[in-house]
Amino acid sequence: MIRISSQQIFSGGINRLQELNTSLNNTQQQISTGQRVNKPSDDPVAAARILKLDQELSRVETYQRNVDLADNRLKQEENALSSSIDVIQRIRELTVQAGNGSLSANDRRSISSELEERLGQLANIANTRDASGEYIFSGFQGSVKAFEQDPSGSWVYQGDEGQRVLEIDDGVTVPISDNGKEIFVRVPAAITGEHSTVSTPGASISGVKLVNEADLAAAYSNSFPDDITVEVDAGGNIIATDSQGDVLTVDPATYQSGEPFEVAGVEVTLTDAVPGAGDVFTLKINEKQSVFGTIENLISGFNNIDKSSPDGQAQYDDLIANSLINLDNAQESIILKQTELGGRMNAVESTKSFLEDSSVYSNEIRSQLQDVDYAEAISTLSFQSFVLQAAQQSFAQVSQLSLFDRL
């Protein structure tokens, strides 16, 4: 026979009431917080999974902020490049207008004045800042103004050649900047000619232009030369040599003053060169140009070139022709950069969609583990309340019993 003392009855009853009250309080807390798991002991397995999901959501949120930053920077750069193309197009229109032979010197100076305004506008675009105040075309040196005027008044690049990248997902990075040197300075230039070794001061070179790009590419299948030198030997033959020392084919090979000839797809005209005198003319094939320098040369030429002499007219015509090529190359360079930006923006957009889907999926799983089922919880609360009340009534009756009542 098991003996049960009054103390045991009281202790057992109180412990049971405390257990029921604890369960009731836990259910009430779930309903008030809306969460099924409020502490790890509620469901250790679910709590561990919720912790991992919280870490995943935190990671996704960090990358989403990076995606938004990358998207804003790329859109700002794309807008700046679009504005640059508009400005360069207007400058090109003014250059074509300046090529009209009927314009007076005052007309050309008026065009030059607008070019100066457009040059300043282009510089302002190249010095665009982002929301944090950093210059977007300065490379890594965001605090340094991308383009500044030197003492001579020329616009010079001040940044470096760095390109910033941002991680937008695990192992996924995207460039969010481009340096101004690559976009505005290192632009392919028109082929030009110069009288590099002067033995006959009256000799000149003019009319240099690319007329057959296929011939130039065929002559240099691997890479373009730095330059081509042209001489007229004592026999009156035109000798063309590239930077590697190879002799190129000239058509026609016999020199005639003022008559054009072609070498590697480039048309050239020599005037008043004396055969065998030792004059050397250099064709600049693989040069780079700054779009700012091209505009500055236009302004200087419109203000200073005297078209009254044949040499002045030829110099002016070459200025117009070469500047148009340079401006076209600058526009093409910017358009290529815009195409590249479009690819980056597509990558950012697809990553953004992936992160959003990942966030939604993780939140759904977390909700299934964490959120309380109100219908079930309220039903459980009602049942626990009923059990607690029954236990309290039972304990009240049992606690009144005593063996002394039977003596």
Salt bridges, closest charged atoms under 4 A:
GLU19 OE1 - ARG16 NH1 3.47
ASP42 OD1 - LYS39 NZ 3.33
ASP43 OD2 - ARG36 NH1 3.23
ASP54 OD1 - ARG366 NE 2.42
GLU56 OE2 - ARG59 NH2 2.75
ASP71 OD2 - LYS75 NZ 3.12
GLU93 OE1 - ARG90 NH1 3.32
GLU114 OE2 - ARG90 NE 2.89
GLU114 OE2 - ARG118 NE 3.57
ASP130 OD2 - ARG73 NH1 3.06
GLU134 OE1 - ARG164 NH1 2.63
GLU161 OE2 - LYS181 NZ 3.20
ASP169 OD1 - ARG59 NH1 3.11
ASP170 OD2 - ARG59 NH1 3.22
ASP178 OD1 - LYS337 NZ 3.13
ASP178 OD1 - ARG344 NH2 2.81
GLU182 OE2 - LYS337 NZ 3.06
GLU194 OE2 - LYS284 NZ 3.96
GLU267 OE2 - LYS209 NZ 3.86
ASP279 OD1 - HIS195 NE2 2.81
ASP328 OD1 - ARG92 NE 2.56
GLU340 OE1 - LYS337 NZ 3.19
GLU340 OE2 - ARG344 NH2 2.51
